[in-house]
Amino acid sequence: MRKILYPGTFDPIHNGHIDIASRAAELFDELEFVVALNPEKDTLFSIRKRVKLIKESVSGKGNIKVNFFRGLVVDYASNNGYSATI
Protein backbone atom coordinates (compact mmCIF):
# COMPACT_ATOMS: atom_id res chain seq x y z
CA MET A 1 0.00 0.00 0.00
CA ARG A 2 1.37 3.42 -1.00
CA LYS A 3 0.63 6.01 1.67
CA ILE A 4 1.36 9.74 1.73
CA LEU A 5 1.41 12.04 4.73
CA TYR A 6 0.22 15.67 4.68
CA PRO A 7 1.49 17.32 7.89
CA GLY A 8 0.80 20.90 8.96
CA THR A 9 -0.94 23.14 11.45
CA PHE A 10 -3.85 23.83 9.06
CA ASP A 11 -4.94 26.87 11.04
CA PRO A 12 -7.24 27.24 9.25
CA ILE A 13 -7.67 24.66 6.51
CA HIS A 14 -8.34 26.30 3.14
CA ASN A 15 -9.19 25.34 -0.43
CA GLY A 16 -5.52 25.23 -1.44
CA HIS A 17 -4.84 22.52 1.16
CA ILE A 18 -7.88 20.54 -0.01
CA ASP A 19 -6.89 20.86 -3.67
CA ILE A 20 -3.36 19.58 -3.01
CA ALA A 21 -4.71 16.70 -0.91
CA SER A 22 -7.30 15.74 -3.51
CA ARG A 23 -4.72 15.63 -6.28
CA ALA A 24 -2.22 13.65 -4.19
CA ALA A 25 -4.93 11.21 -3.05
CA GLU A 26 -5.45 10.22 -6.68
CA LEU A 27 -1.82 9.07 -6.88
CA PHE A 28 -1.69 7.11 -3.61
CA ASP A 29 -3.76 4.43 -1.93
CA GLU A 30 -4.10 6.52 1.22
CA LEU A 31 -3.48 10.13 2.25
CA GLU A 32 -3.46 11.24 5.85
CA PHE A 33 -3.70 14.81 7.06
CA VAL A 34 -1.85 15.07 10.36
CA VAL A 35 -2.44 18.24 12.30
CA ALA A 36 0.60 19.38 14.25
CA LEU A 37 0.10 20.04 17.94
CA ASN A 38 2.64 22.70 18.87
CA PRO A 39 2.00 24.43 22.21
CA GLU A 40 4.54 27.13 21.32
CA LYS A 41 2.35 28.41 18.46
CA ASP A 42 -0.66 30.62 18.98
CA THR A 43 -3.41 29.10 16.86
CA LEU A 44 -6.77 30.47 15.85
CA PHE A 45 -8.55 27.13 16.31
CA SER A 46 -8.09 24.31 18.81
CA ILE A 47 -6.61 21.01 17.64
CA ARG A 48 -10.03 19.34 17.85
CA LYS A 49 -11.65 22.09 15.79
CA ARG A 50 -8.93 21.91 13.11
CA VAL A 51 -9.32 18.12 12.85
CA LYS A 52 -13.12 18.51 12.64
CA LEU A 53 -12.88 21.17 9.91
CA ILE A 54 -10.57 18.98 7.83
CA LYS A 55 -12.82 15.93 8.25
CA GLU A 56 -15.80 17.99 7.08
CA SER A 57 -13.81 19.29 4.10
CA VAL A 58 -12.79 15.84 2.89
CA SER A 59 -15.94 13.88 3.71
CA GLY A 60 -16.77 11.60 0.83
CA LYS A 61 -13.14 11.06 -0.13
CA GLY A 62 -12.68 7.49 1.05
CA ASN A 63 -8.90 7.30 0.99
CA ILE A 64 -8.23 10.47 3.02
CA LYS A 65 -7.82 10.19 6.80
CA VAL A 66 -7.32 12.90 9.43
CA ASN A 67 -5.35 12.68 12.66
CA PHE A 68 -3.14 14.84 14.89
CA PHE A 69 0.34 14.41 16.31
CA ARG A 70 2.94 15.89 18.60
CA GLY A 71 6.61 15.50 17.82
CA LEU A 72 8.67 15.11 14.70
CA VAL A 73 7.02 14.46 11.35
CA VAL A 74 9.79 12.04 10.37
CA ASP A 75 9.06 9.91 13.46
CA TYR A 76 5.32 9.87 12.74
CA ALA A 77 5.92 8.94 9.10
CA SER A 78 8.36 6.12 9.82
CA ASN A 79 6.28 4.71 12.69
CA ASN A 80 3.17 4.59 10.48
CA GLY A 81 4.62 3.28 7.21
CA TYR A 82 4.44 6.39 5.03
CA SER A 83 6.51 6.40 1.86
CA ALA A 84 6.14 10.12 1.10
CA THR A 85 5.10 13.48 2.55
CA ILE A 86 3.64 16.54 0.92
Buried (B, 14 or more C-beta within 10 A) or exposed (E): EEBBBBBBBBBEBEEEBBEEBBEBBEEBEBBBBBBBBEEEEEBEBEBEBBBBBBBEBBEEBEBBBBEBBEEEBEEBBEEEEBEBBB
